[in-house]
Amino acid sequence: MRVGLVVVSHSGALSDGVVELVGQMAPQVRVNTAGGTSDGGVGTDFEATSAALAAAETGSGVVLLYDLGSARMTAELAVESLAEPNTALVVDAPLVEGAVAAAVAAQNGDDLEAVARAAEQAAGAGAGGAEQSEQAAATSAAEGASVATRVERELTLENEVGLHARPAALLARSLTGLEAAVTVSSGESTADARSVLGVMGLGARKGDRIGLRATGPDAETAVQRITELVEHDFDE
């Protein structure tokens, strides 16, 4: 079972929008909303948050994200009220970016701590993530028994929306289980291919050329998976 998510917000419309966006990227992750007061006003609701938390639990834990300070207090109170508070984590992360990163990590089958960490690190997604990815690949290659393989390829995006939300999520998820560090570049920008936010941040559109660079034992497989996604227009 996958880690669940709860979005706690002062606005029902805001939390509903975040959940809708996340659902496009991680369709198999249970994401619940706890937005606004019980009468539809602006504020937070402990009962609604507790209910959303209980409904999001699938047996692997729940990560809660919030928009403002009092929403954090409501989320923490809901967690503290659980019979087993260690099964849920309230994370300090940008709401939209954190929810996206956490959902993709949960979709990939990461555990509770890893999903929470993905949300917390969302603010730093982008070129820095790409540098860390290559550094990790270099370290892995140095410590591994075999010489790391490097594969590079250029592709042209033909799908209508380019590397926007859903295609970026599909690209990142395609690398699940592979021992490879992969970067995607567009123009002068480069991102870690496993970072949905980083890939989206490239702003690559239909007709743009992107560059792939992969290192590690599964480098060839990683590049081939992304190539197939691009060639099939991300199933749009």
Residue, then its C-alpha position, 0 to 999 in steps of 0.5 A: m500500500r502507498v503512503g497517503l496525503v492530506v492537504v490542510s488549507h484555510s480555503g476549500a477551493l485551494s485544497d481542492g485545486v491542489v488535490e486535483l493537480v496531484g491526482q493527475m500525477a499520482p493517480q494511485v495515491r490517496v490524497n484527501t482534502a481538509g480545506g475551510t471551515s464546516d460552514g464553507g468559510v475560511g479557516t481550518d476544521f479539526e474534525a474535517t482534518s481528522a476525518a481526512l487523515a483517517a481516510a487517507e491511511t492505507g497502512s503505510g502512513v500519511v503525510l500532511l501538508y498545510d498552507l499557513g501557521s494555524a493550519r499546521m496547528t490543526a494538522e498537528l493536533a489531528v496527528e497527536s489525537l491518533a492512537e499511533p501518532n508515529t503513523a503520520l507526519v506533518v511536513d513544513a513544505p511549500l504547499v503545491e510543490g510539496a504536495v506534488a513531490a510527495a505524491v510522486a514519491a508515494q506513487n513510486g512506493d517510497d516509505l513514510e519518511a521518504v515521502a515526507r523528505a521529498a515534500e520538504q526538499a521540493a523548494g530546492a528542486g531544479a538545477g541543484g537537484a541535477e547536480q546532486s543526481e550527477q554527484a550521486a552517480a559519480t559516487s555510486a560508480a566509484e563505489g560499485a564493482s563495475v564501471a558506470t555506463r553513460v548514455e546521452r540522447e537528444l529528443t524532440l517533444e511532439n506532444e501538445v503540452g510538452l514537459h508539463a505536469r502529467p508528462a513530467a510525472l510520467l517521466a519521473r515515474s518511468l525511472t522507478g527501480l532503476e540504478a541510474a542518475v538521469t538528467v534532462s536538459s532544455g536550452e541552458s537549463t538542466a534538471d534531475a529527471r526524477s524531480v517532477l518539479g525540476v522537469m516542469g521547471l525546464g519549461a520545455r514545450k512542443g517542438d523543443r529538443i531535450g537532452l538526456r544524460a544517464t549514468g549508472p548500470d541501468a543508464e541504457t534502460a533509463v534513456q530507453r524508457i524516456t525515449e519511448l514515452v516521448e515517441h508515444d507523446f506521453d499517451e496524450 
